[in-house]
Amino acid sequence: MHDIRMIRDNPEAFDAGLARRGLSAMSAEILAIDSARRAKIQAAEEALAARKAASKLVGAAKAKGDEAEFERLRALVGDKKAEIAKLEEESKAEDARLNELLMGIPNIPADDIPDGVDESDNVEVKKHGSRRNFAFDPKEHYEVAGAAAGLDFALAAKLSGSRFMVLSGAMVRMHRALAQFMLDTHIDKNGLSEMWVPVLVRDEAMYGTGQLPKFAEDSYRTENGWWLIPTAEVPLTNVVAGEIVDEATLPRRMMAHTQCFRSEAGSAGRDTAGILRQHQFEKVEMVTISRPEDSAAELKRMLGCAEGILEALNIPYRTLVLCTGDTGFGMRQTFDIEAWLPGQNTYREISSCSIAGDFQARRMNARYRPEGGKPEFVHTLNGSGLAIGRTLIAVVENYQQEDGSITIPDVLQAYMGGNTVITPEGTLA
């Protein structure tokens, strides 16, 4: 959420930031509501002062026997009490209007990200690894025999419908191996703290990270009011909601491996083949809570943690900085990491690492106290480290062999019982 004081002090800069996202100016509407709210508050304070002054004179008039003055003052006290109640109710209504409006406005993009309309305007900032030269035409993951043996889309459709999968045999074991490899790497090498968190959260948690109110249709809500998380960003970031964090504990670098759920609203017809875009999937998510002055360095660090997983797996990738038109609602800056998928002959997103600045912290009221100072809002960051299903796709497509077998990457073999190959029949060898 935005700082209303910043909008008051520099409405032109606020509108310019929205314009970079392709949005119309909103400062005038916001400041009109804010002005009305503040006027109501001031009027209520003045009425309260008048009531207190009249209350003090009521007793004096009674003592003097001035019945007319006593009745006038008593009536004035009653009138002011009603006026105060009315003004307070009106100011609360204006405050609710202002809060609702601010909750629906996206974050202001960082100054140094490229302007653009959509993903075609994103800018590549890094490319790593050499693409393998295949002696045959590489297939997509669901066409590779060794993988296809463990991907049952018909059974998933029978159980749940489209955009679900059932994994079995070597595929489910590699899926689990990838998750464990990511967790171990982030703990032992990257120094992240692992947490186990709920996948059902309250409204407040979804509001805090910006999924609500704007993106309700993108998530699933249970009949008793819980939301299924779209990513562990939601519970991990909300760990500090409503808190004043000890500065000595910052930066707080956390991660969690969870199931994730997305309705994929608006994606009808996109990526319907295979397991690239699912309603239910798993991710290892990274979240950092930091001081404002450290957040830029923490974003760079987080990006390196995500890239390092692909480098260990020897998967070629590229990293892009997203343009203003493709940067997510709550983020100031985002880097996407895209893995090379030879079956599709293209790069596909496998991680996004983003900085929200104090945008989420304001929504959550998450602060820290600098030494000797007043509480300030923390900065929040999040990133995939990585999306497990998509990493599975990248491994299958990059390590496939002409006979339909799949070579197991060196770093995964210890997690796969020491086996080195998934056979064309989908067994380990």
JOFEN-V403413 format. One record per pair of residues at least 24 apart in sequence whose C-alpha atoms are under 10 Angstrom apart, sorted by the first residue. I is the first residue (numbers start at 1). J is the second residue. Records with the same first field share a line. If there is no record, write none. Layout:
I: J, J
This chain:
1: 99, 101, 102, 103, 104, 105, 106, 107, 108, 207, 208, 209, 210, 330, 358, 359, 360, 361, 362, 363, 364
2: 99, 102, 103, 105, 106, 107, 108, 358, 359, 360, 362, 363
3: 102, 358, 359, 362
4: 30, 31, 34, 98, 99, 102
5: 31
7: 31
8: 34, 35
13: 108
14: 107, 108
15: 108
16: 108
17: 106, 107, 108, 109, 110, 111, 324
18: 105, 106, 107, 108, 109, 324
19: 108, 324
20: 108, 109, 111, 114, 115, 116, 117, 323, 324, 325
21: 106, 107, 108, 109, 115, 116, 117, 323, 324, 325, 326, 327, 329
22: 115, 116, 117, 324, 325
23: 105, 106
26: 101, 102, 105
29: 98, 101
30: 97, 98, 99, 101, 102
31: 98
32: 98
33: 91, 94, 95, 96, 97, 98, 99, 101
34: 91, 94, 95, 97, 98, 99
35: 94
36: 90, 91, 94, 95
37: 87, 88, 90, 91, 92, 93, 94, 95, 96, 97, 98
38: 91, 94, 95
39: 87, 91
40: 84, 86, 87, 88, 89, 90, 91, 92, 94
41: 84, 87, 88, 89, 90, 91, 92
42: 87, 88, 91
43: 83, 84, 87, 88, 91
44: 80, 81, 83, 84, 85, 86, 87, 88, 89, 90, 91
45: 84, 87, 88
46: 80, 84
47: 77, 79, 80, 81, 82, 83, 84, 85, 87
48: 77, 80, 81, 83, 84, 85
49: 80
50: 76, 77, 80, 81
51: 76, 77, 78, 79, 80, 81, 83, 84
52: 77, 80, 81
53: 77
54: 80
99: 363
100: 213
102: 363
103: 207, 208, 210, 212, 213, 214, 363
104: 210, 212, 213, 214, 215, 329, 330
105: 210, 214, 329, 330
106: 210, 214, 327, 328, 329, 330, 331, 332, 359
107: 210, 327, 328, 329, 330, 331, 332, 333, 356, 357, 358, 359, 360
108: 324, 329, 330, 331, 332, 333, 356, 357, 359
109: 323, 324, 325, 327, 328, 329, 330, 331, 332, 333, 334, 356
110: 324, 331, 332, 333, 334, 355, 356, 357
111: 324, 332, 333
112: 321, 323, 332, 333
113: 321, 322, 323, 324, 327, 332, 333, 334
114: 321, 322, 323, 324, 325, 333
115: 322, 323, 324, 325, 326
116: 322, 323, 324, 325, 326, 327
117: 323, 324, 325, 326, 327
118: 322, 323, 324, 325, 326, 327
119: 320, 321, 322, 323, 324, 325, 326, 327
120: 322, 323, 325, 326
121: 321, 322, 323, 324, 325, 326
122: 319, 320, 321, 322, 323, 324, 325, 326, 327, 335, 336
123: 319, 320, 321, 322, 323, 335, 336
124: 318, 319, 320, 321, 322, 335, 336, 337
125: 318, 319, 320, 321, 335
126: 317, 318, 319, 320, 321, 337
127: 316, 317, 318, 319, 320, 337, 338
128: 307, 310, 311, 314, 315, 316, 317, 318, 319, 339, 340
129: 310, 311, 314, 315, 316, 317, 318, 340
130: 314, 315, 316, 317, 340
131: 314, 315, 316, 317, 340, 341, 342, 398
132: 315, 316, 340, 342, 398, 399
133: 342
134: 342, 398, 400, 401, 402
135: 401, 402
136: 401, 402
137: 342, 343, 402
138: 341, 342, 343, 344, 345, 397, 398, 399, 400, 401, 402, 404
139: 341, 342, 343, 344, 345, 396, 397, 398, 400, 401, 402, 404
140: 273, 274, 341, 342, 343, 344, 345, 393, 394, 396, 397, 398, 400
141: 273, 274, 275, 276, 341, 342, 343, 344, 392, 393, 394, 395, 396, 397, 398, 400
142: 273, 274, 275, 343, 393, 396, 397
143: 274, 343, 397, 404
144: 343, 396, 397, 400, 401, 402, 403, 404, 405, 406, 424, 426
145: 400, 401, 402, 403, 404, 405, 406, 422, 423, 424, 425, 426
146: 170, 171, 396, 400, 401, 403, 404, 405, 406, 407, 421, 422, 423, 424, 425, 426, 427, 428
147: 171, 172, 392, 393, 396, 397, 400, 404, 405, 406, 422, 423, 424, 425, 426, 427
148: 274, 404, 424, 425, 426
149: 423, 424, 425, 426, 427
150: 425, 426, 427
151: 274, 275, 426
152: 274
153: 273, 274, 275
160: 279
161: 279
162: 272, 278, 279
163: 263, 264, 271, 272, 273, 274, 275, 276, 277, 278, 279, 280, 281
164: 274, 275, 277, 278, 279, 280, 281
165: 274, 275, 278, 279, 280, 281
166: 275
168: 426
169: 422, 426, 427, 428
170: 416, 421, 422, 423, 425, 426, 427, 428, 429
171: 392, 396, 422, 426, 427, 428
172: 392
173: 415, 416, 417, 428
174: 388, 392, 395, 396, 408, 412, 413, 415, 416, 422
175: 282, 388, 389, 390, 391, 392, 393
176: 282, 388, 389, 392, 415, 416
177: 388, 392, 411, 412, 413, 414, 415, 416, 417
178: 284, 309, 313, 386, 387, 388, 389, 391, 392, 395, 411, 412, 415, 416
179: 257, 258, 282, 283, 284, 385, 386, 387, 388, 389, 391, 392
180: 257, 284, 412, 415
181: 309, 312, 313, 411, 412, 414, 415
182: 257, 283, 284, 305, 306, 308, 309, 310, 385, 386, 387, 388
183: 255, 256, 257, 284, 285, 385, 386
185: 305, 308, 309, 312, 385
186: 254, 255, 284, 286, 305, 306, 308, 309, 385
187: 254, 255
189: 305, 308
190: 253, 301, 302, 304, 305, 306, 308
191: 253, 254, 305
192: 252, 253, 254, 255, 256, 286, 287, 288, 302, 305
193: 252, 253, 254, 255, 256, 286, 287
194: 253, 254, 255, 256, 257, 284, 285, 286
195: 232, 236, 254, 255, 256, 257, 258
196: 232, 235, 236, 255, 256, 257, 258
197: 232, 234, 235, 236, 239, 255, 256, 257, 258
198: 228, 229, 232, 234, 235, 236, 258, 259
199: 226, 227, 228, 229, 230, 231, 232, 234, 235, 258, 259, 260, 261
200: 225, 226, 227, 228, 229, 230, 234, 235
201: 225, 226, 227, 228, 229, 234, 235, 238
202: 226, 227, 228, 229, 235
203: 227
204: 238, 241, 363, 364
205: 229, 233, 234, 235, 236, 237, 238, 239, 241, 363, 364
206: 230, 233, 234, 235, 238, 364
207: 234, 238, 360, 363, 364
208: 234, 235, 237, 238, 241, 359, 360, 361, 362, 363, 364, 365, 366
209: 233, 234, 235, 236, 237, 238, 241, 329, 330, 331, 356, 359, 360, 361, 362, 363, 364, 380
210: 234, 328, 329, 330, 331, 359, 360, 363, 364
211: 329, 330
214: 329
215: 265, 329
216: 263, 265
217: 262, 263, 264, 265, 266
218: 261, 262, 263, 264, 265, 266
219: 260, 261, 262, 263, 264, 265, 279
220: 261, 262, 263, 279
227: 261
228: 259, 260, 261, 262
229: 258, 259, 260, 261, 262
230: 258, 259, 260, 261, 262, 263, 279, 280, 281, 282, 283
231: 256, 257, 258, 259, 260, 261, 262, 281, 282, 283, 284, 285, 383, 384, 387
232: 256, 257, 258, 259, 260, 282, 283, 284, 285, 286, 287, 382, 383, 384
233: 284, 285, 286, 287, 288, 380, 381, 382, 383, 384
234: 285, 287, 382
235: 287
236: 285, 286, 287, 288, 289, 382
237: 286, 287, 288, 289, 360, 361, 364, 366, 380, 381, 382
238: 360, 361, 364, 365, 366
239: 289, 364, 366
240: 289, 361, 364, 365, 366, 367, 368, 378
241: 360, 361, 362, 363, 364, 365, 366, 367
242: 361, 362, 363, 364, 365, 366, 367
243: 361, 364, 365, 366, 367, 368
244: 365, 366, 367, 368, 369, 375, 376, 377, 378
245: 289, 290, 366, 367, 368, 369, 370, 375, 376, 377, 378
246: 367, 368, 369, 370, 371
247: 290, 291, 367, 368, 369, 370, 371, 375, 378
248: 368, 369, 370, 371
249: 289, 290, 368
250: 288, 289, 290, 291, 294, 368, 378
251: 288, 289, 290, 291, 294, 295, 298, 378, 379, 380
252: 287, 288, 289, 290, 291, 380
253: 286, 287, 288, 289, 290, 298, 302, 381, 382
254: 285, 286, 287, 288, 289, 382
255: 284, 285, 286, 287, 288, 382, 383, 384, 385
256: 283, 284, 285, 286, 287, 384, 385
257: 282, 283, 284, 285, 286, 385, 386, 387, 388
258: 282, 283, 284, 285
259: 283, 284
260: 284, 387
274: 393
275: 389, 390, 392, 393
276: 348, 349, 350, 389, 390, 391, 392, 393
277: 389, 390
278: 389
280: 389
281: 387, 388, 389, 390
282: 386, 387, 388, 389, 390
283: 351, 384, 385, 386, 387, 388, 389, 390, 391
284: 383, 384, 385, 386, 387, 388
285: 351, 353, 382, 383, 384, 385, 386, 387
286: 353, 381, 382, 383, 384, 385, 386
287: 353, 354, 355, 380, 381, 382, 383, 384, 385
288: 355, 379, 380, 381, 382, 383
289: 357, 361, 366, 367, 378, 379, 380, 381, 382
290: 357, 358, 367, 368, 377, 378, 379, 380, 381
291: 357, 358, 367, 368, 369, 370, 376, 377, 378, 379, 380
292: 357, 358, 376, 377, 378, 379, 380
293: 378, 379
294: 379
295: 355, 356, 357, 378, 379, 380, 381
296: 333, 355, 357, 379, 381
298: 355, 380, 381, 382
299: 333, 334, 335, 353, 354, 355, 380, 381, 382, 383
300: 335, 353, 354, 355
301: 353
302: 353, 354, 381, 382, 383, 384, 385
303: 334, 335, 336, 337, 351, 352, 353, 354, 382, 383, 384, 385
304: 353, 385
305: 353, 383, 384, 385, 386
306: 337, 350, 351, 352, 353, 383, 384, 385, 386, 387
307: 337, 338, 339, 350, 351, 385, 386
308: 385
309: 385, 386, 391
310: 337, 338, 339, 350, 385, 386, 391, 394, 395
312: 409, 410, 411, 412
313: 391, 394, 395, 408, 409, 410, 411, 412
314: 395, 398, 399, 409, 410, 411
315: 339, 340, 341, 391, 394, 395, 397, 398, 399, 409
316: 340, 341, 342, 347, 394, 398
317: 341, 347, 348, 349, 350, 394
318: 347, 348, 349
319: 349, 351, 352
320: 349, 352
321: 352, 353, 354
322: 352, 354
327: 354
328: 352, 354, 356
329: 356
330: 354, 355, 356, 357, 358, 359, 360
331: 355, 356, 357, 358, 359, 360, 380, 381, 382
332: 356, 357, 358, 359, 381
333: 357, 381
334: 381, 382, 383
335: 383
336: 383, 384
337: 384, 386
339: 390, 391, 393, 394, 395, 398
340: 394, 395, 397, 398
341: 390, 393, 394, 395, 396, 397, 398
342: 394, 396, 397, 398, 399, 400
343: 393, 394, 396, 397, 398, 400
344: 397
347: 394
348: 390, 394
349: 387, 390, 391
350: 384, 385, 386, 387, 388, 389, 390, 391, 393, 394
351: 383, 384, 385, 386, 387, 388, 390, 391
352: 382, 383, 384, 385, 386, 387
353: 381, 382, 383, 384, 385
354: 380, 381, 382, 383, 384
355: 379, 380, 381, 382, 383
356: 380, 381, 382
357: 381
396: 422
400: 424
